[in-house]
């Protein structure tokens, strides 16, 4: 039986019972639906049109425990017609739900048995589809990992293999990596499955182009293959959908760190986009000001500093000038002043306004900073030393905070 026969299962049951039939995946996204027999309601119509229904409907269904059902049962919700839910399983694995609608919820034993038989047959089809999907996904992930290998010969073979898979045409000439990293330390098997499921939601967000994914326990990445570089709105949508899916499956407060690499026009350069994406994700993970989605090319001096190995950065983080300032500045007033001064490109008025102090007070603090550090703020090299020193200090503090047990 081919995957195309899933529609035949739905249509056959519908014609036998003269009821509309639908099959959803485990997340209650529509897979197949029959024609209607006048028994459809607004929820079924939205499901057919949008391929999914809103959380206001799905959450009560899950709360009713349908994911644990092994035999058909009737579910009744406010403002929704009663439904027979037959879990679609194979070897005990939940693969979806088969639904019948009845305005009265008066299903006969023969109808329930027919629904159970159809669900069992659909389970076989979906299990085969799952095996094929997992095999294909594993193959694609292996190729993508080799595509960013440091070995040139391995990368060259990966490019050949990727072309052989025929996943995209010759007119798809822009390749961009979007990296994802978990913030939480909990990495048990259940959370790993939820993380992978969340990344798959990101793949589904790309409809007009191609998105491939790689996932492990705590990190993952997408390769976006497009005709043009990805629009900011698309990248934002992917990040939002991945995060929302993870929150539904795990913790409503869960957060992820995303990093977008630069677009390249040659598969041989995907490794560059991958490196930049992973560094940008590290920025999103470490630097509060970067947000949950950091884009390479918008990180300023951190793009240089993030390339330093963490151990080397920690060993050199406190430059002599900044160390002197930190030792003399018990309440970090001078350090905050200097950081604000640099953030505003040395503009006195904007710095004073940001700190809500008088210009005269700012001048006094800047003179004190020069005295302590031995640096002149009117000297380009001295300003560079202080500015980079402060950035190193910020990044080192973020590394230490990440390593601290929670």
C-alpha positions in Angstrom: 0.0 0.0 0.0 1.4 3.4 -1.0 1.2 6.6 1.0 -1.3 7.8 -1.6 -3.7 5.2 -0.2 -4.2 7.2 2.9 -6.7 9.3 1.1 -8.4 6.1 -0.1 -8.8 5.0 3.5 -10.5 8.3 4.4 -12.7 8.3 1.3 -13.6 4.6 1.6 -14.7 5.0 5.3 -16.6 8.2 4.5 -18.6 6.5 1.7 -19.4 3.5 3.9 -20.6 5.5 6.8 -21.9 8.6 4.9 -20.0 10.8 7.4 -17.1 13.1 6.7 -13.8 11.7 7.9 -10.5 13.4 8.6 -7.0 12.2 9.8 -4.7 14.6 11.7 -1.1 14.1 12.7 -0.2 13.9 16.5 -0.2 17.7 16.6 -3.7 17.9 15.1 -2.6 19.2 11.7 -4.7 17.8 8.9 -3.2 15.1 6.7 -6.2 13.9 4.8 -10.0 14.6 4.6 -13.0 13.2 2.8 -15.8 15.1 1.2 -18.5 16.5 3.5 -21.9 15.0 4.0 -23.5 18.1 5.6 -22.1 17.1 9.0 -19.2 19.6 8.9 -18.9 22.3 11.5 -16.8 25.5 11.6 -13.8 23.7 13.2 -13.7 21.1 10.4 -13.9 23.8 7.7 -11.1 25.8 9.3 -9.0 22.6 9.5 -9.5 21.9 5.8 -8.7 25.5 4.8 -5.8 26.1 7.1 -4.6 22.5 7.7 -4.7 23.1 11.4 -6.9 24.5 14.1 -6.3 27.1 16.9 -4.9 26.2 20.3 -8.2 27.1 21.9 -9.5 23.8 20.4 -6.4 21.6 20.5 -5.5 22.3 24.1 -8.7 21.0 25.6 -8.4 17.9 23.4 -4.9 17.2 24.7 -6.1 17.9 28.2 -8.8 15.2 27.7 -5.9 12.8 27.3 -6.5 11.8 23.7 -2.7 11.3 23.2 -2.9 8.3 25.6 -6.0 6.7 24.1 -5.6 3.3 22.5 -9.2 2.8 21.5 -11.8 5.1 20.0 -13.7 7.5 22.2 -16.1 10.5 21.9 -14.9 14.0 22.7 -17.3 16.9 23.4 -16.2 20.5 23.6 -18.1 23.7 23.9 -19.3 25.1 20.5 -17.9 22.1 18.7 -20.0 19.1 17.4 -19.3 15.8 19.1 -16.5 13.7 17.5 -15.4 10.2 17.5 -11.6 10.2 18.0 -9.9 6.9 16.9 -6.1 7.0 17.7 -4.0 6.1 14.7 -1.2 3.8 16.1 1.3 1.3 14.8 3.3 -0.9 17.2 2.0 1.3 20.0 3.4 4.5 18.5 0.9 7.4 18.2 0.9 8.6 14.6 -2.3 10.6 14.4 -6.0 10.7 15.0 -9.0 9.7 12.8 -12.1 11.8 13.3 -15.8 11.3 12.6 -18.4 14.0 13.3 -21.9 13.4 14.6 -24.2 16.2 15.8 -25.6 13.9 18.5 -22.5 11.9 19.3 -24.6 8.8 18.8 -22.0 6.5 17.1 -23.1 2.8 16.7 -20.8 -0.1 17.6 -20.4 -0.9 13.9 -19.3 2.7 13.1 -16.8 2.7 16.0 -15.4 -0.7 14.8 -15.1 0.6 11.2 -13.3 3.7 12.5 -10.9 1.6 14.5 -10.1 -0.7 11.6 -9.5 2.3 9.3 -7.3 3.9 11.9 -5.3 0.7 12.2 -4.8 0.6 8.4 -3.9 4.3 8.4 -1.4 3.6 11.2 0.5 1.1 8.9 0.6 3.7 6.1 1.8 6.5 8.4 4.4 4.2 10.0 5.9 3.4 6.6 5.8 7.1 5.8 7.6 7.8 9.1 10.3 5.3 8.3 10.9 6.7 4.9 10.9 10.3 6.3 13.4 9.4 9.0 15.6 7.6 6.6 15.6 10.6 4.2 16.1 13.0 7.0 19.1 11.1 8.4 20.6 11.0 4.9 20.1 14.7 4.4 21.5 15.5 7.9 24.6 13.4 7.2 25.2 15.3 3.9 24.7 18.7 5.7 27.2 17.8 8.4 29.7 16.8 5.7 29.0 20.1 3.9 30.5 22.1 6.7 33.4 19.7 7.4 36.9 21.1 7.7 38.0 18.5 5.2 37.8 19.8 1.6 37.4 16.4 0.1 34.5 15.6 2.4 32.8 18.9 1.5 33.3 18.2 -2.2 31.6 14.8 -1.9 28.8 16.3 0.1 28.1 18.8 -2.7 27.9 16.0 -5.2 25.6 14.0 -2.8 23.4 17.1 -2.3 23.0 17.5 -6.0 22.2 13.8 -6.4 19.3 14.2 -3.9 17.7 16.7 -6.3 16.2 18.7 -3.4 16.3 22.0 -5.3 16.8 23.3 -8.9 19.6 25.3 -10.5 17.7 28.5 -9.9 18.1 28.2 -6.2 21.4 30.0 -5.8 21.4 31.6 -2.3 22.4 29.5 0.7 22.0 30.8 4.3 22.5 29.0 7.6 20.3 29.7 10.6 21.7 28.2 13.8 19.6 27.4 16.9 20.9 26.7 20.4 19.0 25.8 23.5 19.4 28.0 26.6 18.2 25.5 29.1 20.5 22.9 30.6 17.9 20.1 30.7 18.8 17.7 27.9 17.0 14.5 28.6 15.6 12.3 25.8 12.1 13.8 26.0 13.4 17.4 25.7 15.6 16.3 22.8 12.6 14.9 20.9 10.7 18.2 21.6 13.7 20.2 20.3 13.8 18.2 17.1 10.0 18.6 16.7 10.4 22.3 17.2 13.0 22.5 14.5 10.8 20.6 12.1 8.1 23.3 12.7 10.7 25.8 11.4 11.2 23.7 8.2 7.4 23.9 7.6 7.5 27.6 7.8 9.5 27.7 4.5 6.9 27.1 1.8 8.2 28.7 -1.4 11.8 27.7 -1.0 13.8 24.8 0.5 14.8 24.4 4.2 16.9 21.5 5.4 17.8 20.9 9.1 20.3 19.3 11.4 19.6 18.6 15.0 21.4 17.1 18.0 20.7 17.3 21.8 21.2 21.0 22.3 22.0 22.6 18.9 20.6 22.6 15.4 20.7 24.5 12.2 18.8 25.1 9.0 20.2 25.5 5.5 17.9 27.8 3.7 18.1 27.3 -0.1 16.4 30.1 -2.0 16.3 32.2 -5.1 17.1 35.3 -3.2 18.6 35.9 0.3 16.1 35.3 3.0 13.8 38.2 4.0 14.0 39.3 7.6 10.3 38.5 8.0 10.9 34.9 6.9 13.8 34.4 9.4 11.7 36.0 12.2 8.8 33.7 11.3 11.0 30.6 11.5 12.4 31.6 14.9 8.9 32.4 16.2 7.4 29.1 15.1 10.3 27.0 16.4 10.1 28.8 19.8 6.3 28.5 20.0 6.4 24.8 19.2 9.1 24.1 21.8 7.1 26.0 24.4 4.0 24.0 23.7 5.9 20.8 24.0 8.0 21.7 27.1 8.1 24.9 29.1 5.9 27.9 28.2 8.8 30.1 29.2 11.4 28.2 27.1 13.8 30.4 25.1 16.2 29.6 22.2 19.1 31.5 20.8 19.2 31.9 17.0 22.0 33.1 14.8 21.8 34.0 11.1 24.8 33.7 9.0 25.5 35.6 5.8 24.1 34.4 2.5 26.5 32.8 0.0 26.0 31.9 -3.6 28.2 28.8 -3.8 27.7 25.5 -1.9 31.4 25.4 -1.3 31.0 28.5 0.9 28.2 27.2 3.1 30.8 26.5 5.8 31.4 30.2 6.1 27.7 30.9 6.6 27.6 28.1 9.1 30.5 29.5 11.1 29.0 32.9 11.2 25.6 31.6 12.1 27.0 29.6 15.1 28.9 32.6 16.3 25.8 34.8 16.0 23.8 32.2 18.0 26.5 32.4 20.6 26.1 36.1 20.7 22.4 35.7 21.2 23.1 33.2 24.0 25.7 35.4 25.8 24.8 39.0 25.2 21.6 40.4 26.5 21.5 43.2 24.0 21.7 40.8 21.1 18.1 39.5 21.6 17.0 35.9 20.8 18.0 36.3 17.2 21.4 37.7 16.3 22.4 38.4 12.7 26.0 38.3 11.5 27.0 41.6 10.2 25.1 43.5 12.9 27.3 42.5 15.9 30.0 45.1 15.6 33.3 44.3 17.4 31.8 41.2 18.9 32.1 39.5 15.5 35.9 39.6 16.0 35.9 38.8 19.7 33.5 35.8 19.4 36.1 34.1 17.1 38.5 33.9 20.1 38.5 30.5 21.9 36.6 31.0 25.3 39.7 30.0 27.3 41.9 32.5 25.5 39.3 35.2 25.9 38.9 34.6 29.6 42.7 34.7 30.1 43.0 38.0 28.3 39.7 39.6 29.1 40.8 42.1 31.7 43.2 44.5 29.9 45.5 46.5 32.3 43.6 49.8 31.6 40.2 48.2 32.3 41.5 46.3 35.3 42.8 49.6 36.8 39.4 51.2 36.2 37.5 48.2 37.7 39.7 48.2 40.8 39.1 51.9 41.5 35.4 51.9 40.6 33.7 50.2 43.5 30.2 50.9 42.2 30.9 50.5 38.4 29.8 54.2 37.9 32.9 55.0 35.8 32.7 51.8 33.8 29.0 52.4 33.0 29.9 56.0 32.0 32.7 54.9 29.7 30.5 52.2 28.1 27.7 54.7 27.5 30.2 57.2 26.1 31.4 54.7 23.5 27.9 53.5 22.7 27.1 57.1 21.7 30.3 57.4 19.7 31.8 59.9 22.1 29.0 62.4 21.8 29.0 64.4 25.1 25.4 65.6 25.0 23.8 62.3 24.1 25.9 60.5 26.6 24.9 62.9 29.4 21.3 62.6 28.4 21.4 58.8 28.5 23.0 58.9 31.9 20.7 61.7 33.1 23.6 63.7 34.4 24.9 67.2 33.6 27.6 67.7 31.0 29.9 69.1 33.7 29.5 65.9 35.7 30.3 63.8 32.6 33.4 65.8 31.9 34.5 65.2 35.5 34.0 61.4 35.2 35.9 61.2 31.9 38.8 63.1 33.3 38.8 60.7 36.3 38.8 57.8 33.8 41.8 59.2 32.0 43.7 59.6 35.3 43.0 56.1 36.4 43.7 54.3 33.1 46.5 56.5 31.8 44.7 56.7 28.5 43.6 59.8 26.6 40.1 59.7 25.3 41.2 62.1 22.5 43.8 59.5 21.3 42.5 57.0 18.8 44.6 54.0 19.9 43.8 54.6 23.6 40.1 54.8 22.8 40.3 51.5 20.9 42.1 49.8 23.8 39.5 50.9 26.2 36.6 50.1 24.0 37.8 46.6 23.1 38.7 46.1 26.8 35.1 46.8 27.8 33.7 44.5 25.1 36.1 41.7 26.3 35.0 42.3 29.8 31.3 42.0 28.9 31.9 38.8 26.9 34.0 37.2 29.6 31.3 37.9 32.2 28.7 36.3 29.9 30.9 33.1 29.5 31.4 32.9 33.3 27.7 33.3 33.9 26.9 30.6 31.4 29.4 28.2 33.1 28.0 28.9 36.6 25.9 26.0 38.0 22.2 26.9 38.2 
